[in-house]
Amino acid sequence: MSGADIADWRPEDDEFWRHTGKRIANRNLWISIPNLLVAFAVWLMWGIITVQMLNLGFPFKPAELFTLTAIAGLMGATLRIPASFFIRLSGGRNTVFLTTLLLIVPAVWTGIALQDKTTPLWVFQICAFLSGIGGGNFSASMSNINTFFPKKQQGLALGLNAGLGNFGVTTMQIVIPLVMTIGIFGAVGGGSMVLMKDSGWIFGKILAGTPTYVQNAGFIWAAILVPLVIAAWFGMNNLLPISPNYGGTLRAFGKIVYLYGLAFVVGGVGLYLYLPAPSGLGLLNMWVALPLIVIATLGVMKLAAFGEMKGNLTKQFDIFKNKHTWSMTILYIVTFGSFIGFSMALPLSITVIFGFQHVPDIAGVMTHTIKNPNAPSALTYAWIGPFVGALIRPFGGWLSDKVGGSIVTQVISSVMVAASAALGYVMLLAYKSAEPEQYFLVFMVLFVVLFAASGIGNGSTFRTIGVIFDRVQAGPVLGWTAAVGAYGSFIAPVVIGAQIKAGTPEMAMYGFAVFYALCLILNWWFYLRAGSEIKNP
């Protein structure tokens, strides 16, 4: 045992909670939140970095830059699978400390790579690959916080951890454009590059010809991470009733590195088989690659585990025998999958759809290469949707505590069906217009509605999981659903990017609307119809 270990933990005991538990739980929560926030920022920073790489004239095509957001998204989701089981295997404090510490590697490496336009694409792809660690942190963080609070307060606690943690998306989208305007790291941070195209930040447009320190997009997070890992080490706790056999700090670290290493191998092989040449072999369709990676990750973890870790994993794998694990996984794809996927895809989508005039050439073929002088900057507006979605997530948890999670999920899913269909039509109009900016306001309003609905749904689905499952299984289920939902960060950029390339971006949103409608039926069948086994959890 270490000083961070707590052997007696009874959050459902009102007297224990008032006199002891509440103080400890809140301390762990408020250290967890900024650690998770920066993890999100490092994971999703490629959505902004790729836009600025285009503006600076890095020698990559938009399709190649979309691979960076896709790689980060896929690895963040894949790493959530082993991270779902870390808390029981290694303890909460140990897990949060090490997984946050590891983020310094992609943050620093990305800063170094961005200092030179001749850096090859594969280096950026490795950086994006490693930044997926930040995505994995979410499952471990939510599993951990779930164990600290009584059931009646889990909706709000999980909503705060996830909602404020999700502010990493907005924080990143505001901070990166800001820090790129000045050389805050001096000579150590390297020199500037000159914008070849207009860029922007939260306060408006930045004109071409302006010096830009794009490398600060990586370095800034390394600087912020240092005090956060110190706070996690000295301020957080391992709950021994939840992690009874973690085996000491170094052994706990070894389990995390070992299981992450297995997931890295599986994810790397999957990406190599999926990505088109020259990055990979291009053998697998996305819809084939994703389930294969998930199944292979689980299989390798189970086969390669040994000793006490094997028995522990086997016990936690019992969640897959429960049908509600699968129904809640699908519903969480609707909410968090949409939130994170649109967060990744929105900046580059704004740039491609509204940054160019869409006019026919002399042969009548529609072209999308003429720069739009009235284009809105993605870096000025892309943060708004994720900001609203993250801000409203705790409200979704609180509201679900009051009226029931499944009712809230049903209402927001209905809203998402309508908003997605409408957004598809607006994208259709914009992508066939010589003046696409005339549709930008409606485009952004509809996206904000989607983000708000998905944010509320994030809180409602997690609250539902906390009610359906007992304390031992709820943590792994929260982590697992978060893992699968996070594949939205891979699916949305790929689907939207492919449809933009095909000249039909609206089809992506129509497809999402159909999926949301099917999930409306699923939620009603399992949790709202008269004969449902569990009524409105």
Buried (B, 14 or more C-beta within 10 A) or exposed (E): EEEBBBEEBEBEBEEBBEEBBBEBBBBBBBBBBBBBBBBBBBBBBBBBBBBBBBBBEBEBEBEBBBBBBBBBBBBBBBBBBBBBBBBBBBBBBBBBBBBBBBBBBBBBBBBBBBBEEEBEBEBBBBBBBBBBBBBBBBBBBBBBBBBBBBBEBBBBBBBBBBBBBBBBBBBBBBBBBBBBBEBBBEEEBBEBBEBEBBBBBBEEBBEEEBEBBBBBBBBBBBBBBEEBBEBBBEBBBBBBEBBEEBBEBEBBBBBBEBBBEBBBBBBBBBBBBBBEEEBBEEEBEBEEBBEBBBEBBBEBBEEBBEEBBBEBBEBBBEBBEBEBBBBBBBBBBBBBBBBBBBBBBBBBBBBBBBBBBBBEEEEEEEEBEEEBEEBBBBBBBBBBBBBBBBBBBBBBBBBBBEEBBBBBBBBBBBBBBBBBBBBBBBBBBBBBBEEBBEBBEBBBBBBBBBBBBBBBBBBBBBBBBBBBBEBBBBBBBBBBBBBBBBBBBBBBBBBBBBBBBEBBBBBBBBBBBEBBBEBBEBBBEBBBEEEBEEEBB
